[in-house]
Amino acid sequence: MKCTACGSAALIEGTVRDSNTSVIQFYPSDVSTLKTILGFAVGGRPVRAYGCLHCHNLQIAVDFNESDLERYQQFEGEQPDVLERINSNPKKVEG
């Protein structure tokens, strides 16, 4: 892995913590804050941090799980228009 700011490979892996020494986690923005507070939301994702010895840049990476990859990668790239989506999987009407 290389630094995104300077390209150096001199990165130190670590964690990012808040003032209460709690580890910071990533929560997808499509989950409401209320659901997260009440415990109905899917848990936060672990975050890895890397500090560059060369330029002192801090990079953060998220550890996504398999279900995240399946859920969010389906929307990658250009989306078809509405008519293409409707006509892509026509269902026969039984009568």
N, C-alpha and C positions, 0 to 999 in steps of 0.2 A: 504494500500500500504506500502511496506517495502523498505528500502534502498537497492539498488543492490550491494553496496560495503560491508556494515557491517550487514545488516539484521535488523537494528533498525526501529521501527515504528514512530520515532520522526521526521517526515518530515513536512516542512513548504511549502505550495503551493505559487507560485508567478509567475512572468513573467520575461523574459529576454529581455532587451532593449539594443540598440546600443547607441553610444555616442550622437546621435541626438534625443534620447528618442523615437525612432521608435520601435515598437514591432517587434521582429524577427518572421518570418514565415518559414515554411517548403515548399519547392518546389520539386516535384518528379523529379528525374534525367532524366526521359525520355522526359522531356519538354526542348527544347533548350533555351538557355539564350536570344537569339535574340527574340524569340516568347514572352518570359516573359517581356522583356523590351518594346516591341512594343504593349503589351497588348493583344496578341492573345492567350496566354496560359491561362489555368485554373488558378484561383487565388491560392495564397498560403494557406496552411493549418495552423490554429492556433496552437501554441506551448505552452504547459504547462510546468512549471519548478518546481522542488521540491528540496529544500535544506535540507540536513540531519543535525540535531543539534548535533548528536553524532560524526560523522567523517568528517563533512563539505563537503561531496560529493554532487555534483549537478547532478540531473537527468533531462532529458528532454523527454517529451512525446508529440506525435502529435495527434491532433483531426482529424481523417479521417472521411469523410462523407460516406453515403451509396453507392454512385456510385464508390468511391475509393475501398471500400470493394469488390464490385462485380467485378470490373476491375482487381484488383491485386490478389485476392484470387483464381482466376481460375488457376493461375500458381503455386500454392502451391503444394509441394510434387514432387515425381519423375515424369518426363514427359515421355509420350510414345514415341517410336521411330517414324520415319517418315512413315514407312509402316503401323504401327498400326493406325496412324492418318488418313491416306488416306483411309484405309479399314474400318474404324469405322463408316462411314456414306456414304456408296456407293449410288450414284445417278444413276437412270436408264436413259439410253439414249433413247430418243424418236425419232423415225425416220419415 
